[in-house]
């Protein structure tokens, strides 16, 4: 058996907009106004996790998880600038307590891509380039939200993730233009990246000011690039943001899904997910080794695949974890693994078709159905290791 370090965190991950249902934010409100088919971006009731979180956490406990990553929806907490909804604050307190009652360590994400409408429209509906993260006050607005959250939950939460995948967010929202605010503007994309760096730094300092023992990082999507031709991409995508915040992070959260387009081409038509993403487990080893230079603990905060028939998920988990174990054996300080995802969910502009969950959701009845791969993962979590 390949054993993992003592006190290793085994969990799953979700994000609020993708599972909770009933959220009003920039995705539900702005798409239709900007000439985009708004219903495509509205998650609706989704998995109704907002009302069924205890049932879902029971399922996480049944697969022997000892941690869980989730996000707090900013649009729920602060639906109007400076006006915090105490009912929603108490809701997330119940969520955190439900995790702790089941022995699941909360890893709380403060920003997972969706925005309050007031924040997104700060420059006014006619001035989208002045709204959202482009607004000069955006980092300070985020800091105030973070301050409120930390003051409320500082005694309940140790691990905080300020931002989820800033590069992916900026790429889709400001370069490809397929997510709100649907821009294709390189200059603005760089401005937003810089704003997110500043937002993280302010949040990091505020969290430690209120809760000195807190452990703070970001969740960063990194890709395995290979070869001299991809050195620039490796720096720009994998390392620029981490270098900018290197003195403002206590750990690195790694989200790993795929390798570079060059490697995906090599593996094309041989081993891919339902979304066509090449499955190259070795890549997680190389990415982890590449992160070792930061000398920070690493938590794998997302790793998973779209696999509706559950034909590849068990092997996907095992093979990736073998490479993670190898990296640990070579001195990389990996302390946890969170599979994406606990539940099938709303996969952003791709809707409900991709199935990432260890737990299947019947969207007609909202029945939760554990997939066979969940039992495989349960065994790994229970044994803190992989049977060979």
Secondary structure as GFF3:
##gff-version 3
##sequence-region A 1 388
A	DSSP	beta_strand	2	3	.	.	.	ID=ss1
A	DSSP	beta_strand	9	13	.	.	.	ID=ss2
A	DSSP	alpha_helix	16	19	.	.	.	ID=ss3
A	DSSP	alpha_helix	26	29	.	.	.	ID=ss4
A	DSSP	three_ten_helix	32	34	.	.	.	ID=ss5
A	DSSP	three_ten_helix	38	41	.	.	.	ID=ss6
A	DSSP	alpha_helix	49	62	.	.	.	ID=ss7
A	DSSP	beta_strand	67	71	.	.	.	ID=ss8
A	DSSP	alpha_helix	74	77	.	.	.	ID=ss9
A	DSSP	alpha_helix	86	101	.	.	.	ID=ss10
A	DSSP	beta_strand	105	109	.	.	.	ID=ss11
A	DSSP	alpha_helix	117	120	.	.	.	ID=ss12
A	DSSP	three_ten_helix	128	130	.	.	.	ID=ss13
A	DSSP	three_ten_helix	132	134	.	.	.	ID=ss14
A	DSSP	alpha_helix	138	153	.	.	.	ID=ss15
A	DSSP	beta_strand	159	164	.	.	.	ID=ss16
A	DSSP	alpha_helix	166	170	.	.	.	ID=ss17
A	DSSP	pi_helix	171	175	.	.	.	ID=ss18
A	DSSP	alpha_helix	186	210	.	.	.	ID=ss19
A	DSSP	beta_strand	215	221	.	.	.	ID=ss20
A	DSSP	three_ten_helix	228	230	.	.	.	ID=ss21
A	DSSP	alpha_helix	231	233	.	.	.	ID=ss22
A	DSSP	pi_helix	234	239	.	.	.	ID=ss23
A	DSSP	alpha_helix	240	244	.	.	.	ID=ss24
A	DSSP	beta_strand	251	255	.	.	.	ID=ss25
A	DSSP	alpha_helix	261	267	.	.	.	ID=ss26
A	DSSP	alpha_helix	282	291	.	.	.	ID=ss27
A	DSSP	three_ten_helix	292	294	.	.	.	ID=ss28
A	DSSP	beta_strand	297	302	.	.	.	ID=ss29
A	DSSP	alpha_helix	313	329	.	.	.	ID=ss30
A	DSSP	beta_strand	334	340	.	.	.	ID=ss31
A	DSSP	three_ten_helix	348	350	.	.	.	ID=ss32
A	DSSP	beta_strand	359	362	.	.	.	ID=ss33
A	DSSP	beta_strand	367	370	.	.	.	ID=ss34
A	DSSP	alpha_helix	372	383	.	.	.	ID=ss35
A	DSSP	beta_strand	385	386	.	.	.	ID=ss36
###
